[in-house]
Amino acid sequence: MSYPNIKLSRLRSHETFRTLVRENTLGLDDLIQPLFVYHGENIKHEIPSMPGQFQFSVDNLAEQARLLFNKGIKSVLLFGIPAHKDPQGSDTWDDEKGIIQSALRVLRQAVPDMALITDVCFCEYTDHGHCGILTKRNGRKVIDQEGTLAKLALQAASHARCGADMLAPSGMIDGAVGVIRETLDGLDFSHVPIMSYAAKYASSFYGPFRDAAEGTPQFGDRRTHQMDPANSDEALREVALDIEEGADIVMVKPALAYMDIIRRIKDSFALPTAAYNVSGEYAMVKAAAKQGWIDEKSIVLEILTSLKRAGADLIISYHASEVADWMQ
């Protein structure tokens, strides 16, 4: 049967009908807000390439977290920028003085019911800006796989001891999920889930984040361990390995240019799947909105809804706070 017997527009004729038959919905429970924790006191630095996003010192972080929680954003992803960086990234496993550890203690007391997720990596903490410990091979500096895994175990254990609700290893280091899972289970933290950056691409969309986290590599790039943007079958292999190693949630990063990857992963594994709506995607929307070329609210909601449609169960987005304002 066809027109005039079938008119798909009938169910579009009234707002209530459109809502009743809507296939995908976006809610605040779907969103995670990233936060950048900066060393020092009384600091709230706006990030120039990410208008509306800030680096917060630990003493100012609690107020921001309370604001988010009261708006309905119940989960945050923490990135740290320490005062001291060294080749090992030793701040990452310092229970007493580590920047993330300090933030966890403050937030756990200030907002007890907020879900605190920590980035587990080294790029923000090392003086060379790479995602692991370095060694030399054939005269070139490369990531020391085994050395990095050993330090990731220390970092994961420290985060868990200091109150992290979930760990998010982001370096795309082979074997990282397995080492972190084994470490957590061996220390009576078997209840702590892992959200793996399972399909993280070596993308040009990360530029503003490197300003925010102050983790730009001092030489070379990250194409030796992050994925080639031309590949999709490889993403399924990466995800399968991380699931086998113990990942509870798998992530695709970036989001917009990789919606096909989100869909393939969701269809293939039926595991909770996250999408990271990254800094470059955020910055482009902000820049176009500033020029008056787009309606920011409608564009953002369309983007985030499209990620849900592609198969994302949860979305990490710098827009989360303002989406909460729009949904009031």
N, C-alpha and C positions, 0 to 999 in steps of 0.2 A: 504494500500500500504506500501511497505517496500523497502529496498535496492534491486536493484540499482535505483529504481524510486525516492526514497527519500534519499537524502544525506544531512544531517544537516551540514556537514562540508563545503558545498558550501559557506555558508555565513560567514565562518571563514577564508576563503582563502585569504582575503585582509583586511588590517587594516581599511580601510574606511568602508567596509561592517560590520566589527565587531563593529565599532563605531555607524553606522546607526541603528543596531538592538539591541544595548545595552539596557537592561531593567532598569538598575539603574545607576545613575551617582552621583559622589561626587563632590561638589563644595565648594568654600570657604564660600558661604552664608549659608552652612549647619553647620558651625563650630563655637563653642564658646570656647575661651581660658580662663581657670581659672588663677587668679592672687592672690598671697598672699601678703597682705599689713602688714608691720611690723612697730612697734613703733620705734621712734628714727629718726636720720637724716643720710643721705649719706650711706645708707645700701643697699647692694646687696649681700645677702648670698646665695650661691648655696646650694641646699638641697641635702645632700649626697646620699640619697636613690632614688633621682629623678634627675639624671644628666641632666643639661640643664634647670632646673627649679629653680627659685630664690624666696627668700623673699625680697620684695622691701619696703624701707621706702617711705613715701608719696612723699617726694621731688624727688625721683628717679622714681616714678610710671608714671608720665606724659610722660617721654621719652619713656618708654616701651610701653605705650598705643599708642603713636603716631606711633611708629615703626610697631606695629601690624596693626593699621588702614591703614597705607600706603601700607602694604602688601596685604590688602584685608580682614583682620579679623575685622569685624565690631561690634562684641559683646564680652564682657568679663564678667566673673563671679567672684565677689570679696569676698575673705575671709580675715578676720582681725585677727591679733595677737596683742592685746593691751599691754601696759606697766603694767596696773593694772588689776588684776583679783580678783573677790570676789565671795561669794556664790550666789549672785543674777545675776551676769553678767551685772552690771550696765553700763559698757561702751557701751552696745548695744543701749541704748536709750539716749545717751548724744549728743544732737545736736551740741554742741560747740566743744567738745574735743574728741568725739568718733572716733576710728580709721577708721571705714568705712565712717562715716559722713565726716571726713576730706578728705578722698580719693575721695569721690563723688564730693566735691566742687572743688578739684584740677582737676579732670578728666573732669568735665563738662566744665570748662573753657579751658582746654588744647585741648580736642578733643570733640567739641560740638556735633558731629553727631554720636559718638560711643554709642551703646546701653549698658547701665550700669545695670547689674543684680547683686543683692546682696543676699548672703546667709543669711537666717534668722534662727538663731539657737543660742545656748548658750555654746556649748562644748569648743569653743576657748576662751571664755570670763569668765568662772567660774573657781574658784580655785580647784573644784573637777572634772572638765572635763566632766560632764554629760550634756545631751541635754536639761535640764530643771532645775527648782528650786526643791530642795530636801525637803522632810519631812520624818518623821519616822512613820513606820507602823509595828506593831508586832515586834518592836525592830530592824527593818531593815531600812536602808536609801533607799527611793524610790522617784521617781519623783512625785512632787505635781502637779497633772493635772491642777486644777483650777488656782493655783498660776502661773504656767508656761504659761498658756494661757493669763493671764493678762499681764505678762511681754512681751510676744510675740506681743501683741497689741501695747505696748509702742515702742518696737523695730521697728515694721513695720511702725508705724506712723513717727518715726524719720527718717528712711531711705527714705520714700517718701518725707518728707519735705526737705531733703537735696539733692534730685535730682535723686533718683533711678528710672530707667525706668521700671524695673520689679523686683518682689520679688520672692525668691526661698526658701520657708520654707523646711528645710532639716531634722528636728528632728524626723519625723514620730510620732508626738504627736497627739493623737486623738483630732479632733475638731479644729486643728490649722488653716487650710485653711479657715474655716467658720469665725473664729474670725478675721483673717487678712482681709478677704474680707469685713466684716462688718465695721471694723475699717477704711479701705481705703475709702469705700463708704461714711461713715459718716463724713469724713474730706475733701471731695471734691477731692479725688484721685480715683474716680471710673474708670478713664481711665488707671490706672496702672494694668497690668496683673499679674497673679500669675502662676509661674511654680512650681508645687508641686512635691516633691520627693515622688510620690504616692506609688511606689513599691520599697522601699529601703530595701535591705536585710542585715542581720547581717553577713557580709562577711569578710573573711580573706584577701580579695584583698585590704583592706583599709590601710594596715600597713604603707606604706610610707607617706600617707596623714597625719597621726597622727604626724609624724616627722615635716612635712611641716607646719601644722596649730598649732602644740604644744597643742593639745587638747585631749591627751590620758587620759582616765578615771583613777582617782586616786584609784579607787577600783571597783570591779565588771566589768560588761560589758553592752552592749546595747541590749541584746536579749529580754528584756522586752518590747521594743517598736519598734525595727526593725524586719523585717520578717525572718522567718525560711527559709533557702535556700531550704528545701525540698518541699516547698509549691508553687503551681501555681494558684489554684482556689482562694486562699485567695487574691492574687494580684488583681484579677478582682473585688473583694469586696472592697479592699482599693481604687482602682481607681474610682469605682462608687461613693463611699462616697465623695472623694475629688472633683469630678465633680459636685456632688449635692451641695457641699459647695461653689463652685465658682472657681475651678481651670480652667485656660485657656489652660495650657499645662500640661501634666502628664509625669513623668520621671520614667525610670527604671534604677536602680543602684545596682550593677555594670552592665556592658554591655555584655562582651564576654560569660560568663557562663549563661547568662539569655536572650539569643536571642529568645528562645521559648516564654518567657514572653512578650518581645517586640511585637512579632508577634500576640500573643493572644490579647493583649491590643489594638493594632491597628485594628485588625479585629473586635473586640467587640464594640469599641467605636468610631472609625473614628475621633478621636480628635488628634490635634497636639501632637506628642509623641517624647520625648527626650530620648536619651541614654547617660549615663555618663561612658565614657571610663576611668576608674579610675586609681589611682596611681599605684596599684599593676600590672595592665595590662601594663601600661607604663614602669614600672621599669623592668619587665621581658623582654620586647622587647629590652630595652637599654642594659641590661646585656648580652643577647644573641648576640646582634650586636657587643658589645665590644669584645666578644670572637671570632668574625668572623664566627659564626655558622649560621647566617641568613643575608640576604640582608635587611637592615633596611627599606629603602624607599619602596620596594615592599611589605614587610610584613605590614607596617603601612597602606599603601593605600588599601591593601586587607582587613585588619581588618575593616577599616572605611567604605569601600564599602559594606562589609558584614552586617554591622549594618544598612545601608540604605536598603539593600535587606530584612532584617528582619522586616523593617517597621518604622525605626527611621526617623523622619523628620528633626531633628536637633541633633547634637552630641557635647557634652562637652568633650573636649579632650586636654590633655597636649601636644599632637603632633600638635596642630593647627598651631602654628607659623612656624614649619619646613615644614608642608604640604604646607603652603603658599609659602615658598621658592621654593619647588619642582615644584609648579604649575606656577611659573613665566615664 
